């Protein structure tokens, strides 16, 4: 199992749009759900405008292959969502 965690700082005026984009009905989950190797996403929010996304995949290879195969779609969604965040940081890739 691979867990990929991202940390975002989101301005108050962008919170609703960010939650829509990164939440369970958003374009990221829609894209990832195309893979049978994807095991879900959690979106966590702190009180000070920091969010974490926690994406789970059956393996690191499955995730890496998916990102490689869907590089253009991934880049398109990333570009669309960039204005919603003040900062974005990969916390890490964790194996279980």
C-alpha positions as CSV (number, residue, x, y, z in Angstrom):
1,X,0.0,0.0,0.0
2,X,1.3,3.5,-0.9
3,X,0.0,6.6,0.8
4,X,0.8,9.9,-0.8
5,X,0.3,13.0,1.4
6,X,0.1,16.6,0.1
7,X,-0.1,19.7,2.3
8,X,-1.8,22.9,1.1
9,X,-2.3,26.4,2.4
10,X,-5.6,27.8,1.2
11,X,-6.8,31.4,1.4
12,X,-10.1,31.9,3.1
13,X,-11.8,33.0,-0.1
14,X,-10.7,29.8,-1.9
15,X,-11.7,27.2,0.7
16,X,-15.1,26.2,-0.8
17,X,-13.6,25.9,-4.3
18,X,-10.6,24.0,-3.0
19,X,-12.8,21.6,-1.0
20,X,-14.9,21.0,-4.2
21,X,-11.8,20.3,-6.3
22,X,-9.9,18.1,-3.8
23,X,-12.9,16.5,-2.1
24,X,-14.7,13.2,-2.9
25,X,-16.6,14.6,-5.9
26,X,-13.7,16.6,-7.4
27,X,-11.7,16.2,-10.5
28,X,-8.7,14.6,-8.7
29,X,-10.8,11.7,-7.3
30,X,-12.6,11.4,-10.6
31,X,-9.3,11.0,-12.4
32,X,-7.7,8.7,-9.9
33,X,-10.9,6.6,-9.8
34,X,-10.2,5.5,-13.4
35,X,-7.6,3.1,-11.9
36,X,-8.6,-0.1,-10.2
37,X,-5.4,0.4,-8.1
38,X,-6.6,3.6,-6.5
39,X,-8.0,3.0,-2.9
40,X,-9.4,6.5,-2.1
41,X,-8.6,10.0,-0.9
42,X,-9.1,11.7,2.4
43,X,-9.2,15.5,2.7
44,X,-8.4,17.0,6.1
45,X,-8.6,20.6,7.1
46,X,-7.1,22.4,10.1
47,X,-8.5,25.5,11.6
48,X,-5.8,27.8,10.2
49,X,-6.3,27.1,6.5
50,X,-4.0,24.1,6.1
51,X,-5.3,21.1,4.2
52,X,-3.9,17.6,3.8
53,X,-4.9,15.2,1.0
54,X,-4.2,11.5,1.7
55,X,-4.3,9.4,-1.4
56,X,-4.0,5.6,-1.2
57,X,-2.9,3.2,-3.9
58,X,-2.2,-0.5,-3.9
59,X,1.5,0.0,-4.6
60,X,4.1,2.7,-5.5
61,X,4.4,1.1,-9.0
62,X,0.6,1.4,-9.5
63,X,0.6,5.1,-8.6
64,X,3.8,5.9,-10.6
65,X,2.4,4.1,-13.7
66,X,-0.9,5.8,-13.4
67,X,0.7,9.3,-13.1
68,X,2.9,8.5,-16.1
69,X,0.0,7.3,-18.3
70,X,-2.2,10.2,-17.3
71,X,0.5,12.9,-17.2
72,X,-1.5,15.3,-19.5
73,X,-4.7,15.0,-17.5
74,X,-2.8,15.3,-14.2
75,X,-1.1,18.5,-15.5
76,X,-4.4,20.0,-16.7
77,X,-6.1,19.5,-13.3
78,X,-3.0,20.8,-11.5
79,X,-3.0,23.9,-13.6
80,X,-6.7,24.5,-13.0
81,X,-6.4,24.1,-9.3
82,X,-3.2,26.1,-8.8
83,X,-5.0,29.5,-8.2
84,X,-6.8,27.9,-5.3
85,X,-3.7,27.4,-3.2
86,X,-1.2,29.7,-1.6
87,X,1.3,26.9,-1.2
88,X,1.6,23.2,-2.0
89,X,4.1,20.7,-0.6
90,X,4.5,17.0,-1.0
91,X,4.7,15.7,2.6
92,X,5.8,12.3,1.5
93,X,5.1,8.9,0.0
94,X,4.6,6.3,2.7
95,X,4.6,2.5,2.4
96,X,2.6,0.2,4.6
